[in-house]
């Protein structure tokens, strides 16, 4: 045994096992009396002995005679020491010593037990832990209490590691007490019926308990019926117990009326398994071998009002109402109780309450079937062939989880060929190769890696080759060449290292699993003779036990993930669960719309997982990314419901069915600052005003000795911790929770290292993420750590995740008992200095702010969010600190939206214009403050530089894109020349000609989307087109732009001092889409479309708000975009009356008829117009007072409107039919689009009025 491996294994066991005190040994009231010391020497046996004085008879605890203990002839992992207790006893503890006065002791061992001395079972203290730590010297005694205890007659101690300077040496003791039981044996055709006492009161619950063992995979354990098909049935199916419940309610949906609960696996192993069934009216508790499922029936279902008869072991012939096929149980029951009544005892005494159907006996026989376990891919069993036979005949049964492995290989005699049988993809493949001939293959069976026993027999004689799998022939009658003689040796499960060819040494590994009932040449093989060295040879086998375990029971795959397994591991398929990770524990989706917003996501439909890794599934919601993030959950209640008046005693119910469940809704509500529903909604216990989105819940830790404490973290088998932190300190502990020996800790270990460490009994495990840049940069960093039975992982920000696998058969349960410390430790050392935010454990948020208000040295909240999230404010937006996050101030940006990313766009019709007056801007915006920006556009101030940006899409040339004038006839003009090229003119001296720059770019009047950026510093002008083409020029007309007056978009009529090309382009104006227009801090389109007060902007002609100029910019783009006409938008025919400045964004103040607001907040599809309604309002007020006159006027208006509607509908359909169906001509498509916009606007105005 390798010394390091032995030391590690000893440490693993020593950390996990619980010492047991002998103070209570021998107490008449406890089950811990010594059992081995009173036994005769003949009750001890062993695999071998070093000498007669080292025999097993000297292996009692504290015995000094002989050599002072047992030692085998050879110290290897195949040795064992066995005790026969004489009868089945309850075993509660064990103790070990080394050889007296020697250097021989065992440092770790495993314990096996059996009823009949065959078919041993490995004792497991946990699901994955089977070993015990042993001794560290020869004479000290190490006791361990068994949790849980077990019942057995025979025990085996198998040394795993021992003192490397000595050999195996053991003295042992076993503690427990007598065990009494009643057993009954069913032969597969019999049953036992118990009739309840009808005179007794109906019980409030039914409790049925029993133990069973069998080697059959299927059989009925119990059955009870009621009226209308109601029944309760417990059945063994493929080694699993299935509890079937039928409520008998035909009016319930099928899933609610018929329920099945499944527990257990590999229960056909001929070992005892315990069952407990509790029926409490509608509540069911179902337990098999310490694993429990709970079920609560719906719709008033009850499972106690059943008939008086309960049948065990099968269903009597007169009970034929059960629709599923069934097979009677073949095996033994022990200690069968119904509500405390011993059913087996009543049956033995032939009491009238019991009836035996068929043949039953009251003893349980021990079948002498010896299984063999192939522990590794290098295991093998070599058996001699039948010499002198001209045939090949091999049969066996196997069970495994592995989908591939070598099962059998043999080199036939006289060079007549080789035989290879493999398991591949869950199917058997038999290959026969003969010299000079192609290989002959037969494939048989499917799904054979399901953990069930499968029988295989193959025979080869003459020209006949056959393979049988589970009794079905796969293929026969292959034409074979020459004589076939049985091989000298058959290798099962693998090959020795010295053998090659014939399937050995190939890429396919050896078989891992169990074999039994092996026969070669029609002669059964006794594995015990192999174990004793009298037959064949082997490597890395466990004989007389099947060590196959179900690693998917219990399943550690969470959230509905599907568990699959192999011999030594399991895996989880997380597809379609909404979760990720080795055990489907990590949520795939963000936990709130706020988290999506601060990833820079725009408004839209998203899945959010409100409780993270908790039990709730993700829900589809609409995230409205405004300054205050909104979460909308859709329901089916959008239709109108007529409600009659009520006196209050019979309220009108209105049902809403949401896309999210009630639990998901409650989780979303609990995280909201405000909750509303269009009709009415009552939020439980007014928690909405007290709860906040935990995304910003934070605390500041000001001293190293300060911390927050919370209840113990419960994450036994899966745990995740996530949070944000920022600090300037070089190190500090974020989170810590301790147990007796277990712990979990997350810390900043060094400026560039975050470490996740824990111990679950396998020794300290550490996972570290290292960054090329320090984490203590006072920026927010996100940490997520997860630990499950498969692995531990740690990720910080977007750095690569670090992962460390868990030991395959190590401890799995994390046992903590102290308080959870946040920002510090129990020792008040290495505390964290800085901020922690949005702390979540297994998806549940901790309220740091609430706890911080009552903790010295810790303050609620954390300032400085802009340092980490300021980059989200785009396009000149400025980050503003808020208590819970940030807000982007888009005042001086040509964009709007929560992150200043939504470009402000407008369609300009022919002859339309937008005029932005800088002096009004100065007077209204900066009149009350004396900042430098306020004086930026004062008429006496000189500009030595400016930044101008705009985006456009047009097919018209020449066109005026931008014109900026001054009081001194200086100007900047940006035009498209007649050939579509971009021209920029600067005139910075009224007495000189303008500087004209033709940048020679391609034709930009092509209907595509283009972006222009102009930056001037004194005489140096930089121009960028479409973010890649950059040019620089030098002005000669001057370096200062004096007394800026106004900015004009669209049509500009005879600007004073302009050059002829600018005059022509200004008269032509602009027809198309303009967006993101900005000159210094001024955003004229934003002032026109999103005014916040008296606006310094005038709109003439048809200017309509557009979604985005960039949308539909390519060939084949849609010819319509949702637009909202602005004031003065009477179409594309020219300027309207006076061009009055806008007062509000949608002209609500002018949309007033009869003193009532016509439109408050239009929904989708509602078009709000201003100009035409404004005229109608004036017209109504101008009518001579009098009821008759008003009526006549209204009738005339209605008639005129009806005619106008008809005309506009005809015109709309005509224009729509003229839109090109292909994108070959972008100019035609855009012109049609603009014409259609104008037409639709006219029509929409008339409809609205």
N, C-alpha and C positions, 0 to 999 in steps of 0.2 A: 504493500500500500504506500502510495506516495505520501511523504511526510507532510508536505504543504497542504495537500488535499485533505489529509486526515485532520490537520489542525483547523483548517477552515470549517470542515464539517462539524467538528467538535464545537467550534465557536457558535455555529448556527444553531445547533441543538441546545447549547448551554444558555444562550440568550433567550430562547423561546420557552423552555420547559419551566414548570413551576415546582420548586422543591416541596417535599411532603414531610411533615413531622411524624415521628413514630410515637409521640406521647399518647395518642389515643389507641395505639395498637392493642388488640386484645380486649377492648371495651365490649361488654356484652350487648351494648346498644348500638354499636356501629359495625359496618361491614368491612373490617380491616384487620382480621386475624391472620397471622402467618399461616400459610398453607403448605409450603414446600418443606419446611424444617421437620415436620412430623411424618414425612413420607419415607418409605424404605428406599434403599439405594437402587433397587430395581426399577423404581419409578423414573429414574434419570437415564437418559440415553443421549448419544451424540453421533455426529458424522464420523469421528475417529478420535483416537486418544494417543498422546505421546508415549505413554507407558501405562502399566496397570495402576501405578500410584497417581497418575494424572487422569484417571477415568472420570466419567460424569457422576459417579456415585459420591465423589468428594466435593461436589459443586454447591453444597448448601452454604448459606451465608455464615460467616465467622467460623467455618470449619477449618481445623488445622491438621487433621490427620491426613495420611497419604502424603501427597506433594502439596497439600493445601489448596486444592482447587482443580478445575478441569483445564487441560490444554490439549489441543488437537495435534495430530501428527504433523500436519503442515499448516502454517498460518496463511490462509488465503480466504477469499470472500465466499467460498463454497462450504465453509464449516458452520455447524450449528449445535446447540445444546438444547435438549428437549426434556419437558417435564410432563408426566401423566398424573393429573390430580385425582384419578380414580373415578370421578363422575363430573358432570357439568357443574361448575362453580361460578359464582359471580366474582370477577377479578377487578379490584379497584386500585391496586398499586403494585409497583415492582421496585426492587432494590438490587444493586450490583456491588461487587468487590472484585479486586484483582486476586491473583494467586498469592497465597500467604508468604510474606517475607521474600518476594521475588521482584523481578522487573517486568513481570508479565501482567498486563491489564489491558482492557478494552476501552478505547476512548469514545467510541460511538457504536451503536448497534440498532437493529430493527427488531420488532416483536411481531411474531405471527401466532395465530391460534386456529384450532380446529376442534370439531366435535368427535371425529372418529379417527384422528391420526392421519388423515389423507385430505387432499384438497384444502391446503392451508390458505388463510386469509391474512393479509398484511394489516396491522393496526395503524390507523392514521389519527394523529392528534389534531390535525387540521386537514382541510381538503387536499393540500399538497405536501403536508409534512408527515413523514412516517418514521423518522429516526429519533433516537434518544441520545442525549449526551451521556457519556460513561464516566470513567474514573480518570483521575490524574495521578494516582499512586496505587500501590498494591492493597492497602489495608483500610482506607477510608470508605465509608458506605455512602452511596448516592441513591436517595429515594425519589421516586416520582409517582404522584397520584395520576391515575388515568382518567381523563375527561374526554369522552364519557367512558364509564366502565363497560365491560363486555362479559358474556357468559361463554365458557368453553371448558373442555376437559383437558385438552393438550395445548401446551405453550412451547414455542421455539424462540430462542434468542440467537440471532444471526449477527456475528461481529462484522462491522463495516470498516473500522479503523482501530489500531492498537498502538501501543508504545513502540516507536520505531527502533528502540534499543533493546527490546525484548520480543516476546511473542504473545499470542492470544492466551489469556488466562482469565477465568471467570469463577466467581461464586455468586449465587443469586438467591433471592427470596421473592415470593409472590404473596400478596395480601388479598383478602376477600372474605367470602362467607358462602354458606350453602345456598344452592339455588333450587327451588322446587317449581315444577311446571306440570301442566297437563297438555298432552299432545294428541292429535288425531291425524290419521293418514288417509288421504283420498287417492283412489286409484285411477282417476280420470273419467270414471263413469258413475261415481257416487256423489251424494250430497247429504247435508245435515240441515234439517228444518227445525226452526225454533218458533213456537207460537206464544205470543204475548198473553199475559193474564188479562182478559177482557174486563174483569171486575175492578182492577186497579185503576186509579186515576190516570188520566192522560198525562204523560211526562211533559215538562216544559222544554226538555231537550233530550236528544238521543246521543249516547256516547258508545261507540263500538271500538274496541281495541283488540289487536291480535298481533302475532308474529307468524311469518310463513317462510318456508324455503322450498325451492323447486329447481329442477333442471329443464323444465318446459318453458317455452317462451310465451304461451298463451293459456288462459283459463279464467273462469269466473270465480271470484273470491266471495262475493255476497250479492244478493239481489232482493229487493223489496218493492212491491207494486202497490198501486192505489187505483182510484177511479180515473176514467178518461185517459188511460195511457200513462198516468203519473207513475214514475218509478225512480228508484235510486239503485244504481248498479256499480259495483267495483270490479274491474276486470283487468287482468294482466294481458297486455298486447305487445308482442315483440320485446319483452323484458321490461316494459314500462307499465306503471299502474295508471289506469284511466278511470276516473270517477264520472259517471254519466248521471245527470240530473234532468228529469223531465217534469215540469210543473203541471202538465196536463191542461194548461190554459190555451185553448185554441185561438182566443182573441189576441194573444200576445204575439209579437213578431217572432219569427223562428229563432233568432239568436238568443232571445230572452226566455223562450219556452224550453229550449233544449240547450244545456250547458255541459261542457266536458272540461274537467281539470286533469292535467297530466303531471305526474311526479315520478321520480325514480328512473333508474337506468341500469341495465345489466343485472336485473333482479333475478335472472335465471341461473345464478352462479352457485346454487346449492348451499347458500349460507342464509342465516336468519336475517329477516328484515322486519322492522316494526311498522305498524300502521295504526293511526289514530284518526277516527272520523267523528266529528262533532256536528250535529244538526240542531240548530237553534231556530226553529221556525224558518225564517227567510235567510238566516245567516249560516254559512257552512265553513268549518275549519277542517282542512285535510292535510295530514302530516305523514310523511314517509321518511324514516331514518333522519330525523331532525330537520328536514326541509318541509316548510309549511306553505300552503296556499289558502287564501281567504276569498270567500265569494259572498256577495250580498245580492239576493234575488230581487227582481223588479216586479212591478205590477201586482203586489200582494201575494206572490207565490209562497207556499208553505210546504215543508218537506216532512212534517210530523204527522199529518192526517193521512197515513198510509194504512194498508191492510195489516192484520195482526201477524202474518207469517213473514219470517225472514229466512231465506235459504242461504246456506254457506257451501261453497265448493262447486256449485252448479245451479242450474234452474230446473226445477222439476218438470216432468213432461206435460202436466196439466196447465203449466204457465206458458202459454204460447203467444202472449200479447207483445212480447218484446220483438221489435222488428229486425234487430241486428243479429247476424249469425253468432253463435257462441260455442265455446268449448269448455267442458268441465275442467276443474282444477286437478292437477296431478302433482301431489306433494304433501307437505305437512303443515298443519296449523299448531300453534302453541299459545296457551293462555288466551283463549277466545272469550271476551267479556262483552255483554250487552247491558249497559246501565248498571254495571257492578255484578251482574249475574254470570257465573262461570258456566258457559254453555257446554263445554267439553265434559265437565264433571257431571252435569245433568244427563248428558247422553250416555256416559259410562254407567250411570246408575239407572238407566232406562226410565227416566222420569217421563210422565205423559206430555210435558211441554215440548219434548224433542222427538223427532222422527228421523230415522236413518234410512236413506234411499240408496240401495246398492251395498257394496262391501266397503266398510271403513274399519280401520284398526286403530288401536290406541298406543302405538309405538311408532318411532320414526327410524327407518333403516338408513344406513350410511353407505351410499354407492361408492364403490372403489374405482372411480375413474380418476386417472392421474393426468392432469394437464401439464403442459410445458410452456414456459414463457420465454420468448426470444427478446432479450432486453435491448439489444442494439443492432445496428446494421451489420456488425461484424460477428454476430452470434451464428452458430451453426450446430446441427446435430448430424453426426455421421453414423449411418447404420449399414451393416453388411447386407449384401444382396443374397438372393436364393441361388446358390451355386448349382450349375448343371441344368438349370431350367431354360427352356427355349421360349420363355415368355417374360413379360414385365407386368407386374401387378402391384400397385401402390394405392393405398386409401388413407384418408385422414379427415379430420374436421379442423377448421381454423376460424378464428375471429380476429379482426383488426380494424383500426381506423385508417391505416395508411392506404393510399390509393395505388401504390406500386411497391414491388419487392420481389426478390427471388424466392420462390417456394421450394423448388426441387430441381436437382440436376444429377445426372448420372452418365458416365461413359460406358456404353455397352461393350460387351466382350468381343474379342476377335476383330476389333475395329469396325464393327457393324454399324456404328453410329453413336449419336449422343442425344440424350433426352433432356429438355429444359422446360420447366413449368414456371411461369412468372405471373404475378398479379400486375396488371397494367391498366391504369385508369378505371379501377374497380372491376375489371374483367379478367378472366383467366385466359392465358394464351399458352398452348402446348406446342412446342416446336420439336420436330424430329429431323435431325440432319444425318445424312448418309454420304459416305465418300462418293464423289462423282455425280451427285444428284442434288437438285435444289432442295432447300429446306421445306418441309411440309408443316403447315401451321393450322391449328384449330383454335378458335376462340369460343369461349363458353361463359355463360352467366353475365350478370350486369348488376351494378350497385353492391358489389360484394365487400366494400369497405365501410359497411354500416354498423360495425360492432357486434353483429349477430353471428351465431355459429353457422357455418356453411360446410356441407359435406362434399368431398371430392374423391372420386375414384377414377383411376385411369388404368387401362390394360392395353397391352400390345402383344399380339400373338399371330404368327404367320403374316398374312397381309391385312390383318384386321386391327385397327386402331380406334379406340373409343375413349371418350371422356364423359363422365357423369358429374353434374353439379347440382346438388340438392335434389337428386333423384331424376333429373332430366338429362337425356342424352344430347350431347351437343353435335357430334359428328361421328360417322363410322365409315368403315370400308375405304381406306386409302390403299392404293397399290404400293406395296413396299418391295424393296429389292433385297434378295438374299435372306439368309437365316438371321433371326434376331435372338440374341442371348442376353440374359439378365446381366447387369453390371455387377462388379464386385462390391461397389460402395454407392450408397445413395446419400447425397447431402441435402438435408432439409434446412431451409431458412437462410443458407449462406454457404460459404466455402472456407476451408483453411487457407492461410496465406500461401502455403506451398502448392496449392492446386490452381491451375489456370486453364482457360479454355472451357468449352461446354457450359457457357453461361457464367463461369467464375471470372472475377476480375473485370467484368464489364462495367458500363456506366450505371447499371441498375444496382442499387444497394440491396442488402439482405432484408429478409422479412422481419418485421417487428410486430409481435402479437402473440397469440396463443394457439397451440396445436394440442389435439387430444385424439384418442382412439386411432393411433397410428398402426398401420399394418403394412408389411412388405412381403410380397410373395404369398399372400393369403395367410400370413402368420402375424398375430397381434404382437406388438412391441410393448414390453413393460418398461416404462421410463425409470422405475426404481432400480432395475438392474443396470441401466445406463449410469444412474447417479452413483451406484456402488462400484462402477468401473468394470462390471462383468460383461458389458455389451457396448460396442461402438465407442464413440468419443464425442465430446462437446466442448463448446466455449461460450461463456457468458450467457448461461441459461439459468432459470429458476425452475426446478423440477418439483412437481406436486403442488403447483399453484398457478393460477392465471392472474397475472398482475395487470391486466387491462383495466384502465380507469376511464371514466367519462369526464373529460375536462370541460364539457359543456353543461355539466350538472354540479352545482348551479351554474347557469349561464351568466357570465360577466359581461356579455354584450348588452349594452343599454339601448334604450329608445327603440326597441324593435329590431335591432341588428341581429342578423342570422349568424349563429355560431356553427363553425365547422372545426374539425380537429384532426390531428394526426397522433402518433404514439406519444410524442413528447411536448406538444403545444396545441394551442387552439388559435383561431383567427375569427374576426368578426367582419361580416359583409354589411357595410353601412350604407349601401346604395338605397336611395329614395327614403332615407330616414331624416335628413336634414341635419345630420351630425357627422363628425369626423373623428379620427384617432383610432388607436388600437382596439378600444372597446366602445366606439361610437359615443364617447362621452363629451367631446368638444362640440359646441354649437357651430353650425355652418354659417348662421345668419347673425347679424348684429342684434343687440337687445333692445334697441329703441330707435325711433326716427332721429333723435338727437345725435346718436352715434353716427348714423348715416350722414347727417348734415355736416358733422365735423370731419368727415372723410372727403367733403367736397361734393357729395352727391346732390343732384337736383331733385325737384319734386317728382313724385311718381309712385307707382305701386312697388312695394317691397315686402318680403317676408321678414318679420321680426320675431325673435325668440325672447319673450319677456323675462323668462326665468333662467335664461342661459342653459346650463347643463342640467337644469331641473326637469321634472317629469312632463311639463306642458310642451305640446308640439308647437312648431312655428305657425304664425298666423299671417295671412296676407292682409296688409293695410295700405292705406294711401298716406304717404308722408308729404305734408305741405311745408316746404322749406322756406318759411318766412322768418322775420326777426324772432318771432315766437313759434317754435316748431310745433306743428299740429299733426296728430295721428287720427285718421278717420277709418272706422271699421264699417264696411258696407253691410246693409241688411235688405230684406225684401219688402220693407214697409214704405216704399216711395209712392205707392198709389194712395188716392184719397179714400178716406173712410168716413162715411156719414155717421155722426153721433147724435142720437136723440137726447132731448133733455132728460135729466134723471133727478130723482129726489135724494140721491146719495145712498139709498139702500141697495140699489141694483146698478152698480157702476158698469160702464161699457168697457169690456176687455179689448185690447188691441195687441195682437201677437206680432213680434218681430223675430225673424230668423236671421241671425248674423252669420257672416262667413267665418267667424271665430266662435269657439265654444265659450260657455259662461266662465269657465276657469281662466281661459285666455283673456276674455274681456276684463275679468276682475284684476288680473295681473297688469293689464295695460292701464286700467283706471287707477290702481294703487300707485303707479309711477307718474300720474299726470298732475299738473298744477291746476287744471280746470277741466271739467267734464260737462258736456251739454249734448242734448239730443233735440231734434227739431220739434217733437211733440212734448214729451216730458221724460225725465230720467232721474231716478233717485239713487244717488251714490251712497253706499252704505256708510253709516256712522260719520258722515261728513269728513271722511279721511282725505278728500281731495285737497282741501285747503292746507292740510298739514304735511302731505307727502310731496316730494319733489323728485324729479328725475335724478336717479342716483349717479348719472353720468358726471354731474358736477359736485356731488357730495364729497366734501374734502375736509382735511384738518391740517393745521400747521404745528409741527413739533419744534419747540424752541429750546429745549434742553435735552441732554443725552440721557437724563434719568427719568424723563417723562414718557408715558405710554398710555394707551387706551386699552382697556380689557373688556372682553366679551365672553359669552359662554363657550364651553369646550367645543371645538370643531369636530363634527361627526363626519368622517370620511373614511370608513373602515377599509373598503375595497376600491373605491375610486374617489379622488379628491382633486379639485382644481381651484387655484387661487389666481385672481387677476386684479390688476390695479394700475394706476398711473402714479409716477413719482417724479419729483424734481428736487434737486439739492445742489449745494456747493460743497458739501462735506465729502471726504474721501471714502468713508465707509459708514455702515450702520445697519441694524437689523430692521427689516420691514415687518415681518410677521413671525411669531414663534408660538408653538403649542407643544407641551411636554406630556409624556406619560411616565410610567415607572422606568422603562428602558426605551420605549419608543419616543420619537419626537418628529416634528416637521418644522423647517425653518427656511425663510427666504431673506436674503441679505445682500446689500452692496458690499462685497468682500474687498474690493479695491476700486479705485476710480474708474477702471475700465472693465470690471468683472462683477457680474451678478451671479450668485450661487444659490441653488436650490438643494437643500440637504434634508435627509430624513433617515429613519431607522424603523423597520417593522419587525425586527428580530433576526435579520440576516446580516447585521453589521451596517455601519454607516455608509450611505450612498450619497454621492454628490454629483450634481450636474451643473456645469458652469458655462455661461455665455460670455465670451470676450469680445470687446469692441475695439476697432482701430482708433476710435476717438473716445474721450472720457464721457462717462455718464453724469458726472457732477458739474454739468455746464449750465445749470439752472434752467434747463428746458424740460418739458414733459416727456417722459419715456414710459412706454407701456410694457408691462411684464405679465406673462401668463405661464403658470407652472401647472403641470398635471402629473399625477401619480396614480397608476392602476396596477392590476395584478400582472399586466404584461410588460409595462415599461414606465419610465419616468421621462418627462420632457420639459424643456424650458425654452421660451422664446422671449426675446426683448426687441421691441420695435419690429423692424423688418429684417433684422439679422437672421441668419440661418438658425433653425431650431436645433438644439442639442438634445440627444436622446440616449438613454441608457437602459438596456434590457434588464428585466427582473430575473432572478434565478428561476430555473424551470420548476424546481420542486422545493422552493423556499417558502418562508412565511409570507402570508398575503394580507393579513389583517393588521391595520394600523390602530393601535389602542392608545388613546390619549385620555388624560383625566384632569389636567390643569386648566386654568383659564387660558383663553386665547389672548396673546399680547400683540398689540399693533403699535409699531413705532418704537419698540423696546423689548426688553427681556425680563424674565423673572428676577435675574440678578441685578437689574438696573445698570448693566454694563453694555457697552457697544450700542447704545441707543441711536436712533435715527434723527438727524437734524434736517428738516425740510418739510415738504408737503407730500401727502398721500391722498389720492383721489380715486373715487369710483371703485372701492374695494369690494370684491365679490368672492364668496366661497361657495363652490358648487352652485353657482348661478344666483345665490341669494345675496342681496346687497346689505352691507353693514352701514348703519347710520352714524358716520363718523362725526358729523356736525353736532348731533344731539348729545353724544357722549362727551365731545370736546367742551361743551358749555359747562360741564360740571367737573372738569379735570384740570388741575393746576399744571401749568407748563405747556398746555395744548390749547390752541385757539381754533374755533370753527372757521372754515373757508380758507382759500388760498388766493392771493392776488397774483397778477402777472401772467394772465392767459395769453395776452397778445404776443408775448415773446415766443410762444410755441405755435399759435394758431393764426398769427397775423398774416402769414403768407396766403391764407385762404381768401383774403380781401384782394380782389383782382382789379385790374384796369383803373388804378388810381384811387381805389377805395381805401379808406383809412380805418384801422382797427381801433375800436373803442372798448375799454375794459368794462365788464359787467360783473356783478357779484357771482352769477352763475354762467360763466362763459364769456363770449365776446359778441360784439355787434359790428358789422361793417357799415361805415358811414359813406354812402355813395353820393354825397352832396356835390362833390367836385369831380365826379366821374360821369362819363357819357353812358354809363351802364347803370342798371339797377338790379334788384334781387338781393337775397340774403348775403351773397358774396360779390356783388357788383359784377355779375357774369352775364346778365341778360341784356343784350344789346337793345337799345331803343331805336326803333326803325320806323320809317314813315314812307308811304307812297305819295309821290308828288304827281299830280295831274298837270296837264298843259296849262301854263299861265299861272300856276300856283307859286306861293312863296312863303317863307318864314323869315321874319326880321327880328333880330335880337338886339336890343338897345343897351349898350354897356352903361350909359349914364343912369338909366332907370335901375339897372342891376346894382349899380353903386349906391343909389339913393335908398332902395328898398332893402337890400341885403346887408349893407355895411354901414347904414346911417347911424347905428347905435354902438358901433365899436370902432376903435381906432387902430385895428391891426394893419400890418403892412399889406395883407391881401385885400383889405377893404379899399386901400388907396391905389390898387393896381391899375384900375381903368379910369382914374381921374383925368379930366381933360388936360390938366397941366403936367401930367406925368409922362415920362418917356420910357418906352419899352426897348430894352437892348437885346431882348431875345424872347422867343415864345415857342410853344409846342402846339401843333395842330394835327388832329387825326380825323379821318372820316373813312367810311366804307360805302360802297355804292354798287348798284347794278342797273344798267341802262343799255338801250340800243340807239339812243339819240346822240347825234353829233352835228354841229358843235353843241356843247352843254356847259353851263356854269355850275361847278360843283360847290364852290365856296367863294364869298367875296366879303372882305373885311375893310371897312372904310374908316377914315379919321376926319376930324374937324378941319384938317389942313390939306385935304385932297390927297393924302397919302393912302395907299391901299395895298392889299394882298388879294390876288385873284388866282383861283385854281380852276382851270377849264379843260375841257376836252376839245381839241382842235377838230376841224371837219374830217380829218382822217382818223380820228379816235385816239390820237396820241395825247399824252399828258403834258400840259404846259402850266408853268408857274410864273406869275408876274409879281414882282416886288417893286413898288414905287415908294421909296422912303424919303424922297425930296421932291416937293411940288414943282420945283424949277428944273428938274431933270426928267429925261425919258425913263420909263420903267425898265428894270432888268427883266429880260424875257428868257426863260429857260425851257427849251423843248427837250424832254428827256429821251425821246425816241423809243419809248417802250412800244410794245405791240398795240394794236387797236384795242383799247379798253372799253369801247362801246359795243361789246360783243354779247351782252346779256348775261355775262358771268359775274361772279362776285369778286370785287377787288377792294383792297385796303391800301390807304395812302397815309403816310406819316411824315410830317414836315417838322424839322427842328432847326431853329435859327439861333445862333449865338453871334451877336454883332453882325459881321459881314459873311460869316460862314453859314451856309444853308445845307442841311443833310436831308435827303429825300429817300424814303424807303417805300417800295411798292410790293404788296403781297408778301411781306415779311422776308423777302430774300434779295430782291434787286435794290441795291443801294447806290446813290450818286451823291456827290458833293460839289457845290458851286460856290463862287465868291461874288458877293454883291458889289456893284460899283456906284449905285445910287445913294448909298448911305448905310448907316449902321443902327439908326434909331427909328422906331415906329412911334410917332408922336400923336397924342390925344386920340386914341382909338374911340370911334363913335358907335359903330354898329356892325353886326355880322348878318349877312344875307344868304339865304339858300333859295334856289329856284330862280324865278324871274326877277331881274333887277332892271328897272327902266331908267336909262340914261344917268348912270352914276357920274357925278361931276369929276372931271379930270381923268377919266378912264381912257385907255387906249382903244382903238377901233375893234380889235379882236375881242377884247373883254366886253365892249358894248354889244357886238353881235351875239356873243354867247349869252350875255345877260338878257338880251331881248328874246332869245330862244328859250332861255331858262333851263329847267331840268325836268325830264319826264322819266320816272323810274323810282327806284328805292334808295333812300339814304339812311345810314345808320351810324351810331357811335361817333357823332360829330362833336368835336371838342376843340376849343381854342383857349389855351391856358386853363383857367378854372371854369370857363363858361361852357355849358352844354345846352345849345339852343333847342335841339329836339326834346331833350328832357324837360326844359322849361315849358315847352309847348304841350307835351303829352303828360307830364307828371308834375304840374306846378304845385307848390306848397303854400302859396300866398299870392299877392298881387304880382302878376307875371310881367316881366319886361319884354314880352314877345307878342308879335302881331302875325296872324295867319291870314293869308288871302288865297282864294281859290280852293281847289280840292286837295287837301292834305289829309291822308288817312293813316291811322296807326296800323302798323304791320307787325306780324309775329317776329320774323327775322328776315333780313335781306338775304342771308346766306342760304336759307332754305329754298329748295327748288331752283338752285342756281345753275343746274346743268341741263343738258338736252333732255327733253322728255319730262321736264319738271311739271308739276301740276300748275294749272293756269290760274288758280285762285288761292288766296290766303285770307284768313280771317282778319278783317280790318274794321276799324271804328272811325267813321268820318269825324273831322274836327269842325269847329265853328267856321262858317264861311265856306264850307265845302259844298257848294252848289253844283258840283260837277267840274268838268274840265274846260269850261267855257271862258274862264277869266276871273279876275278879282271880283269879290262880292261887295255889297254896300259898305263902304267905309272900312272894312277889315278890322273889326273891333278886337281888342286884346282879349284873350281867354281869361276867365275868372277861375274855373275849376277844370279838372282833368276831363270830365265827361259832360261838362256844362249842366250840372244838376240844378244850379240856381236858376237857369233859364228854362228848365223843363218843368215848369209849374203851371198847372191848369186848374182854375177854380180854387186856388190856395192849397191844393194837395200835391205832394211830391209824386210824380208819375213813376219814376224808376229810382229805387234806392240802391240796390246792388244787383245788377243784371246777372243772370246765370248764363251758362253756355248757350249759344244760339240766339241770344237776345241782342239786338243791335240798338244802341243808344245814339240818337242824333240830336242835334241842337238847333241848327239854323232854321229849318222849316217849322219846327215846333215854336220857335221864338216868334216867327211871323204870325203863326196861327193865334198865339196868345195875344199879340198886339191887335190882330184883327177882331178878336172877340171883344176886347175891351173897347174897340172903336165903334161898335154897333150902337145905334140909338136905343136908349133904354126902352124896354117894353117887352112884354112876354110874346106878343105876336111877331114882332120883328126878330126876336131871337129864334123863334121856331122856324120862321121862313129862312133865315140865314143858315141855320143848321141843315135844313133840308137841301138847300142849294149846295152847301159844302159836301154833304154826303153824296149827292149826285155827281159833283165834279170829281170827288175822290174815286168813286167807283169807275168812272171813265178813265181816270189816270192809272188806276191799278191795272185795268185791262191792257192799256197801252204799254205799261212798264213790263208786265208779264210777257207780252208778245216780244218786246225788245230784248228782254233778258234771255228768252229761249233762242231768239235769233242770234244774239252775240255768242251764247254758249255753243250753238251749233257751228259757229264760224271758227272756234278755237282749233288750231291745228292739232291733229291726233298724234303727230310725231315731233320729235325734238330736232329735226334737221335744220330748221331755221330759227335760231334763238331770238333774232330781232323780231320776227313776226309773232312768235309766241309771247314775248314780253309786251309788245304793243297791244296784242289782243287782251292780255291780262290786265293792263292798265285801263283799257276801254271798258272791260267787263267790270272792273272795280268801280269805275265811275257810274256805270249803269246800275249795278247792284245797289250802290249807295243811294241813288235816287229812289229806286224801288223800295229799299228798306225804310227810308224816311217816310214815304207815303204810307206804307203798311203800319208803321209805328203810330203815326198820327191817327 
